[in-house]
Amino acid sequence: MKTKIETLKEFTLFSGLEEEHLETLAKIAVPKRIVKKAVLFREGDEAKGFFLLLKGKMKLSKINPSGKEQILHFVQKGQSFAEAALYMNKAYPATAEALEESELFFISREALSDAMSSDPGLAMNLIAHLSRYLQLLTRKVEELSLMDATARLAQHLLGSMERATGLVRLGAGKGQTASSLGMAVETFSRTLTKFKDEGLVKEASPGVLQVLDEEGLKALSS
């Protein structure tokens, strides 16, 4: 139980919760494991609960009217996802696929509802998180509609960069990363090549970039 509680403390979703609240959540958090490329849930499936990513990487996507996949978000270790479905409707609004072998906690809709009924502090914390998530989606729409390819890629690299090392891991591959930024693969590759030629980044190893000029990227991202 103590290990579960310590793990839950690392999630922004539960920041500020008292120990007793974390104990309640630890009791209803169910460990799950999913292999690479497996689908956790599909768009339209009944939303039975939400997830906390302990290890690995997940992709959230939708299929647009023309049948093309639109990537909404890459979920990283330490992030939660699918919470909105618990409050907005009874179906998951997107498909979740594992990009790597992943470990998660699952918290069911029913168990969470019971916990919030007896714990107003927990309910308020989750509402605050959903507000932050809405802001994230709003910024995503702004990026896709207002920014050119150069600004989008620069902002993505800055947001994905490991602060200690300056490394950016393109674990999803160029195609999926390009889709998540709303650009064609050719445009992504051309823009990335431009960044390399200008000395902003270099390829450290296959699928891994090294940021050489953070300030230069910041200038391009605004």
C-alpha positions in Angstrom: 0.0 0.0 0.0 2.8 2.4 0.9 4.4 1.9 -2.6 1.1 2.6 -4.3 0.6 5.8 -2.3 4.1 7.1 -3.1 3.5 6.4 -6.8 0.2 8.3 -6.7 1.9 11.3 -5.2 3.9 11.7 -8.3 0.8 12.4 -10.4 -0.2 16.1 -10.9 -3.8 14.9 -10.8 -3.5 14.1 -7.1 -1.2 17.0 -6.0 -2.3 18.5 -2.7 -4.2 15.5 -1.5 -4.0 14.5 2.1 -2.5 11.1 3.0 -5.9 9.7 3.9 -7.3 10.7 0.4 -4.3 9.0 -1.2 -5.0 5.8 0.8 -8.5 5.8 -0.6 -7.3 6.0 -4.1 -4.6 3.4 -3.6 -7.3 0.9 -2.6 -9.2 1.4 -5.8 -6.1 1.7 -8.2 -5.8 -1.6 -10.2 -2.4 -2.4 -11.8 -2.5 -3.2 -15.5 0.1 -4.1 -18.1 -0.2 -3.7 -21.9 2.2 -4.8 -24.7 3.5 -2.6 -27.4 1.0 -1.8 -30.2 -1.9 -3.1 -28.2 -5.1 -1.0 -28.0 -6.2 -0.2 -24.4 -9.6 1.2 -25.5 -11.2 2.5 -28.7 -13.1 5.6 -29.5 -16.7 5.0 -28.6 -16.0 2.2 -26.1 -17.8 2.4 -22.8 -15.8 4.7 -20.5 -15.4 2.4 -17.5 -12.6 4.4 -15.8 -9.4 6.4 -16.3 -5.7 5.5 -16.3 -2.4 6.6 -14.8 0.7 5.8 -16.8 3.5 4.3 -14.6 5.8 3.2 -17.4 5.9 3.3 -21.2 4.2 5.6 -23.6 0.6 5.8 -25.0 -0.9 7.5 -28.0 -4.4 9.1 -28.0 -6.0 9.5 -31.4 -9.2 10.0 -33.4 -10.3 9.1 -36.9 -11.5 12.2 -38.8 -14.4 12.1 -41.3 -12.1 11.4 -44.2 -10.7 8.3 -42.4 -7.3 9.8 -41.5 -5.9 9.4 -38.0 -5.4 12.6 -36.0 -3.1 12.2 -33.1 -4.3 14.2 -30.1 -1.7 13.6 -27.5 1.2 11.4 -26.5 0.9 10.3 -22.9 4.2 10.0 -21.0 5.1 8.3 -17.8 3.6 10.2 -14.8 0.6 11.5 -16.7 -3.1 10.5 -16.4 -5.6 10.2 -19.2 -9.2 9.5 -20.1 -10.5 11.4 -17.0 -12.8 13.6 -19.1 -14.9 10.7 -20.2 -16.0 10.1 -16.7 -17.8 13.4 -16.5 -18.7 14.4 -20.0 -20.3 11.2 -21.4 -20.2 7.5 -21.1 -17.9 6.7 -24.0 -14.1 7.3 -24.6 -13.7 10.2 -27.0 -10.5 8.8 -28.5 -8.5 5.6 -29.0 -5.5 4.7 -26.7 -2.7 2.6 -28.1 0.5 1.6 -26.4 3.7 2.8 -28.3 5.8 0.8 -25.8 5.2 -1.9 -23.3 3.4 0.0 -20.6 2.3 -0.3 -17.0 -0.7 1.6 -15.6 -3.1 2.0 -12.8 -6.8 1.8 -13.7 -9.4 3.5 -11.5 -13.0 2.6 -12.3 -15.8 5.1 -12.8 -17.9 3.4 -10.1 -15.1 3.2 -7.5 -14.1 6.9 -8.2 -17.7 8.1 -7.9 -18.0 6.4 -4.5 -14.7 7.9 -3.3 -15.7 11.4 -4.4 -19.1 11.2 -2.8 -17.4 10.7 0.6 -14.4 13.0 -0.1 -15.2 16.6 -1.4 -11.5 17.4 -1.4 -10.8 14.7 -3.9 -13.6 15.9 -6.1 -12.3 19.5 -6.1 -8.8 18.4 -7.0 -10.1 16.4 -10.0 -12.2 19.3 -11.2 -9.1 21.5 -11.1 -7.1 19.0 -13.1 -9.8 18.8 -15.8 -9.7 22.6 -16.1 -5.9 22.4 -16.8 -6.5 19.6 -19.3 -9.0 21.8 -21.2 -6.4 24.6 -21.3 -4.0 22.1 -22.8 -6.4 21.1 -25.6 -7.2 24.8 -26.2 -3.5 25.5 -26.7 -3.3 22.5 -29.0 -6.0 23.9 -31.2 -4.2 27.3 -31.3 -1.0 25.6 -32.3 -2.6 23.7 -35.2 -4.5 26.7 -36.5 -2.2 29.7 -35.9 1.4 28.4 -36.0 3.4 27.5 -39.1 5.4 24.3 -39.3 8.6 25.9 -38.0 6.9 27.2 -34.8 5.0 24.0 -34.2 8.1 21.8 -34.4 10.3 24.2 -32.4 7.6 24.2 -29.6 7.3 20.5 -29.7 11.0 19.9 -29.3 11.2 22.4 -26.4 8.2 20.7 -24.7 9.6 17.2 -25.2 13.2 18.0 -24.3 14.7 16.4 -21.2 16.0 19.3 -19.1 19.0 17.6 -17.7 20.4 16.2 -21.0 18.8 18.3 -23.7 17.6 15.1 -25.5 14.4 14.7 -27.4 13.2 11.1 -27.9 11.0 10.6 -31.0 9.7 7.3 -29.7 6.5 7.6 -31.8 8.5 7.9 -35.1 8.5 10.8 -37.5 5.1 9.9 -39.1 3.1 9.9 -35.9 5.0 12.9 -34.5 4.2 14.8 -37.7 0.5 13.8 -37.5 0.3 15.0 -33.9 1.6 18.4 -35.0 -0.9 18.6 -37.9 1.7 18.5 -40.7 2.7 16.1 -43.5 5.7 13.8 -43.0 7.6 15.6 -45.8 7.1 19.0 -44.1 8.2 17.6 -40.8 11.4 16.1 -42.3 12.2 19.3 -44.3 11.7 21.5 -41.2 13.8 19.1 -39.0 16.6 19.1 -41.6 16.5 22.9 -41.6 16.9 22.9 -37.8 19.9 20.6 -38.2 21.5 22.7 -40.9 21.1 25.8 -38.7 22.8 24.1 -35.7 19.7 24.1 -33.5 19.6 20.3 -33.1 21.6 17.2 -34.1 20.8 13.5 -34.3 22.3 11.9 -31.2 21.2 8.4 -32.2 18.4 6.8 -34.2 15.1 8.4 -33.0 16.9 10.7 -30.5 17.7 14.4 -31.1 20.1 16.6 -29.1 19.1 20.2 -28.7 22.1 22.4 -29.3 20.5 25.9 -29.2 17.5 26.1 -26.9 17.3 29.9 -27.2 17.2 29.6 -30.9 14.3 27.2 -30.8 12.5 29.5 -28.3 12.8 32.4 -30.8 11.3 30.2 -33.5 8.4 28.9 -31.4 6.9 32.3 -30.6 
